[in-house]
């Protein structure tokens, strides 16, 4: 039993080291609209994308994957989203398979480049929160009460109009990170 405990200890140390080195990655990729994809909602369901976004939790580092045909995705400000106004779009994507990394907290707004599609509900508002992190214990003396919510922050400027390589699968960087973690574990086993 002594060897098993040593083995478990080495695995735990390898995982901790991997986390410290950024080897363990927990970012998520969201397929916008789920199986529905990025298209005009059916019938009068103009709030489809609102409901979809409300059922998700978006964090800094996550990404949105838009799949579409004969359409586009525009990143706009709040006014542009609510009025289907694309004149001040900060980014335009037309490749049919767009991945956008969420790089800042706050609301980010997207619309279809086709004004009629936008008016029929093909628009999306995502609320990006802080990066993924483990739960934190409440401070001493708080008796488990949640902290007061801060006042809502002013809308941040839109992220840059850079379109990363389209993919919803883990990136080769993530695969490299997993390989590095496996290497750390294998090294640990060697010294057992």
N, C-alpha and C positions, 0 to 999 in steps of 0.2 A: 504494500500500500504506500510505502515511502516514495517509490518511483512515480506513482500516479499523482501524488500531491506536488512533487517537484515539477512534473510535466504540466500540470494545471497552472502552477505558479509561473512557469516560463511562458505559457500561452498568454496569460493575463498581462505579463510584462510586455510581451510583443505587441499586444493590442494597444496598450497604453502608449508605448513608444510610437506605434503607427498613428495613433490619434494625434499625438504631439507633433509628428512630422507632417501631418496633413494627408496621411495615406488613406484614412477612413473618410469617405465622402458620403454625405447623406442628403444631397440635393435631389429634388424631385423634378421630373419633367411632366407637365400636364398637357394632355391632348385637349385643346380648347373645344368645348362642347361635348366631350366624350365621344361616343360613337356617332353622334349627330354631325360632328365636324363644324367647320366655319362656313356656314351657309345661311340663307334666309330661313328664319323659323317658320314652321308650318302654320297655316291658318292665321289666327289672331294671337298667337303666342309670342307677342312682341317682347315679353320679359324672359324668354327662355334663357338667354345668356346671363341675365341678372341672377336668375335662380341657380344656374350652374355655378357661377362664380361664388355665390353665397354659400354653397355647399363645400367649398374648398378652403384650404388655408395656404396662402402663398407667402413664402419667405424669401428674403434676399438670397440670391444664389440659385433659386429654382428657375425653371424656364417654362415658357409657354410654347406649345407646338401647334401652329395653325396649319391645317390641311384644307385646301380649297381648289376649285377649278373655275376658270373664267371670272375671276374676282381679284381682290387685293385686300391688304390689311394696312390701315393707316394708324399711326400713333398720333393722337391729337390731345389738346387740352380739354378741360371740363366743358367749356362752352362748345367746342367742336363736337364733342360726344353728344351732348344733349340736343344740339341743333343740326346734327349731321352736316357740319361745316368742315370741309377738308382744306380750306384755303390756308390755314396755318399749321398743317400737318408737320410734325417734327421728324417723321420717318414714313417711308412708303415701301411696301414689300409686295412683289407681284409674282414670285417664283412658284406659288402653289404649295409650298412645303417650307414654311417659315418657322424658325426657332428664335425666340427672343428671351435672352437672359434677364432676369429681374435683378437689377443692381442697386436699387435704392428703396427705402421704405416709403409708404404713402400710396395714394391712388394713381393708377396709370390707366389711361383711356385709349380704347381702340375702336375703330369703325371700319365698315366696308368702304372701299373707294367708290362704290356705286351708291349714289345718294338714295335711290329708291330702295335698295337693299337695307341701308341704314335705317330709313324711316319705318321699315317693316320689322325692325328689331335686331338687325345684324350689327350689334355694337356690344362692347364689353368693357366693364369697369372692374379692375382687380385692385384689391387692397393688400399691399405688400407689407408684411410685418418683419420684425427683426430676424436675423439668421437662425437656423435650427440650433438649438442648444438644449442641454439637459435641464430638467426642472431645478429650480433653486429653492432651498429651504427658506421659509419666511424669517425675517430678522428677529432676534430675541426681543421679547416683550410685545410682539404683534399679536400673540394668541391666535395665530392662524388666520387673521383677518387679511383679506387682500388689500394691497396698497390702493390709495385713491388714484383714479384714472387721471392722467394729465389732460389738459385741454387739448383739443385736436390741433395738430400742427398745420401750418399753412401749406398749401400745395407746393410741392417741390418742382423744380424744372424737370422737364421730360429728359429721359436718358438719351444718350447719343444715338444717332441713326445708323448703327452698325449692325449688319445682319450676319450672325454667326452661321457656320455651316449647318444646313438643315439636317437634323437628326433627332429622333425621340429615344434612341437607344443610348446606353451609357457611352460616353465618349472614350476614345482610345486612351485619353489621359486617365479616366477612371479605371479602365482596364489595367493600365500600367500601375496605378496605385494599388489595385487588388493584387497584382503580381508581386509588387514590393512587399505587401503584407504577408503573402504566402512565403516569400523568401525569408522574411523575419521569423516566421513560425518554423520553417524548415531548419534555419540556423539554430533556433532554440532546441529543436529535436536532436541536432547533431551533438550538442553539448550535454545531453541527458545521460 
